Amino acid sequence: MEQKPARIRIVDAAHELMLRIGLARTTTKEIAKAAGCSEAALYKYFGSKEELFVTVLGERMPRLGPLLSGLEAGRGDLEQNLTEIARQAALFYEQTFPVLASLYAEPRLKQRHEAAMREMGTGPHKPIQGLDAYLRAEQGAGRVGPGADTYAAASLLLGACAQRAFAYEMGAAPQALDDFAASLARTLLSGIS
């Protein structure tokens, strides 16, 4: 049986460890060991643990960013578009919440992580900005009311999805994902139409 390339093994190992023990407790040494390579080999592909984390988000988690950047105003049914965004966002936050939760227990590590994210031009604000841009474009196309605060609407939709992930982790029995996404989109749309 042929072994996967080192980069793929590293990303797979990082994803598995981050899900199992959280980002704060996952070290590059542990990732390299789980991937069957040296730590030096890991740094050949990734400049930092944060860069590897961003890669895991982009390659192993639900694809929220590409969905948001691929939407065009005036195309498709707006409610269906918002439903799919809510669905993907709920899945994204459900999978990333356990990974990131450990950072909040270590303030210095969280600050270092946030600084690295800023340096790479990414972070949790990006989906809000992406959804805001889409809603503003829809506003320009006349499918969102002229007085609607699109940034607030984006924050409400994505915040509800993040809260669902938090509540799910805390043991609350959430509404089925498809029902949640459809209901959230319908409710948001009634407020911004």
C-alpha positions in Angstrom: 0.0 0.0 0.0 1.4 3.4 -1.1 1.8 6.0 1.6 0.1 9.4 1.2 2.4 12.4 0.5 3.8 14.1 3.6 1.8 17.2 3.2 -1.5 15.3 3.2 -0.5 13.2 6.2 0.4 16.3 8.1 -2.9 18.0 7.4 -4.8 14.8 8.2 -2.9 14.4 11.5 -3.4 18.1 12.4 -7.1 17.8 11.7 -7.6 14.7 13.8 -5.5 16.0 16.7 -7.2 19.4 16.7 -10.6 17.8 16.8 -9.6 15.4 19.5 -7.6 17.6 21.9 -8.2 21.2 20.7 -5.9 23.7 19.0 -4.2 24.9 22.2 -3.0 21.4 23.2 -2.0 20.3 19.7 1.7 20.8 19.1 3.7 20.6 15.9 5.7 17.9 17.5 2.6 15.8 18.1 1.3 16.5 14.6 4.6 15.4 13.0 4.7 12.3 15.1 1.1 11.4 14.1 1.9 12.1 10.4 5.0 9.9 10.5 7.5 12.6 9.7 9.9 15.0 11.5 9.0 18.4 12.8 11.4 19.8 10.3 9.5 18.2 7.5 6.3 19.8 8.9 7.9 23.2 8.7 8.9 22.5 5.1 5.2 22.7 4.2 3.9 25.1 6.9 5.5 28.1 8.5 3.6 27.8 11.7 0.9 25.9 13.6 -1.5 28.8 12.8 -0.8 28.4 9.0 -1.5 24.7 9.4 -4.7 25.5 11.3 -5.8 27.8 8.4 -5.0 25.0 6.0 -7.1 22.5 8.0 -10.0 25.0 8.0 -9.8 25.4 4.3 -9.2 21.8 3.3 -10.9 19.6 6.0 -13.8 21.7 7.4 -17.1 22.6 5.7 -16.4 25.2 3.0 -18.0 28.3 4.2 -15.6 30.8 2.7 -15.8 29.5 -0.9 -19.6 29.3 -0.7 -19.8 33.0 0.4 -17.3 34.2 -2.3 -19.1 32.2 -5.0 -22.5 33.7 -4.6 -23.7 36.3 -7.1 -26.4 38.8 -6.4 -29.7 38.2 -8.3 -28.9 34.5 -8.9 -31.0 31.7 -7.5 -33.6 32.0 -4.8 -32.4 34.3 -2.1 -34.1 32.3 0.7 -32.5 29.1 -0.6 -29.1 30.8 -0.8 -29.4 32.0 2.8 -30.6 28.5 3.8 -27.5 27.0 2.3 -25.2 29.6 3.9 -26.9 28.9 7.3 -26.5 25.1 6.8 -22.8 25.3 5.9 -22.1 27.9 8.6 -23.8 25.7 11.2 -21.7 22.7 10.1 -18.5 24.8 10.0 -19.0 26.2 13.5 -20.1 22.8 14.8 -16.7 21.3 13.7 -14.5 24.3 14.6 -16.0 25.1 18.0 -14.3 22.1 19.7 -11.0 22.9 18.0 -11.0 26.6 19.1 -12.6 26.3 22.5 -9.2 25.3 24.1 -7.7 28.7 23.1 -10.0 30.5 25.5 -8.5 28.7 28.4 -5.0 30.1 27.6 -5.2 33.9 27.0 -1.6 34.3 25.8 -1.9 31.5 23.3 -5.2 33.0 22.1 -3.5 36.4 21.7 -0.7 34.8 19.7 -3.1 32.9 17.6 -5.2 36.0 16.9 -2.0 38.0 15.9 -1.0 35.2 13.5 -4.5 35.2 12.0 -4.3 39.0 11.5 -0.9 38.7 9.9 -2.3 36.1 7.4 -5.3 38.3 6.7 -7.8 35.9 8.0 -10.0 35.3 11.1 -13.5 34.9 12.3 -14.6 38.2 10.9 -14.1 37.0 7.3 -17.4 35.1 7.0 -19.3 38.1 8.4 -17.6 40.4 5.9 -18.3 37.9 3.1 -22.0 37.5 3.9 -22.3 41.3 4.4 -20.8 41.9 0.9 -23.3 39.4 -0.6 -26.3 40.9 1.2 -25.2 44.4 0.1 -25.0 43.2 -3.5 -28.5 41.7 -3.1 -29.6 45.0 -1.7 -28.2 46.7 -4.8 -30.1 44.2 -6.9 -33.3 45.1 -5.1 -33.8 41.7 -3.3 -32.9 43.1 0.1 -34.7 46.2 1.5 -32.8 49.5 1.1 -33.0 50.2 4.8 -31.7 46.8 5.9 -28.4 46.8 7.9 -26.6 44.0 6.0 -23.7 43.8 8.4 -26.1 43.3 11.3 -28.0 40.7 9.2 -24.8 38.8 8.5 -23.8 38.9 12.1 -27.2 37.6 13.2 -27.2 34.7 10.8 -23.7 33.6 11.5 -24.0 34.3 15.2 -27.0 32.1 15.4 -25.1 29.3 13.6 -22.1 29.7 16.1 -24.5 29.7 19.0 -26.1 26.5 17.7 -22.7 24.9 17.8 -22.1 26.1 21.3 -25.5 24.9 22.5 -25.0 21.6 20.8 -21.7 21.1 22.6 -23.4 21.9 25.9 -25.9 19.1 25.4 -29.0 21.0 24.2 -31.0 19.0 21.7 -30.9 21.3 18.7 -33.4 21.5 15.9 -32.5 19.3 12.9 -29.9 21.1 10.8 -32.0 21.5 7.7 -35.0 22.8 9.7 -32.7 25.2 11.6 -31.1 26.5 8.4 -34.5 27.0 6.6 -36.1 28.6 9.6 -33.2 31.0 10.2 -33.0 32.0 6.6 -36.8 32.6 6.4 -36.8 34.6 9.6 -33.8 36.7 8.6 -35.2 37.4 5.1 -38.5 38.6 6.6 -36.6 41.2 8.6 -34.4 42.5 5.7 -36.9 42.3 2.8 
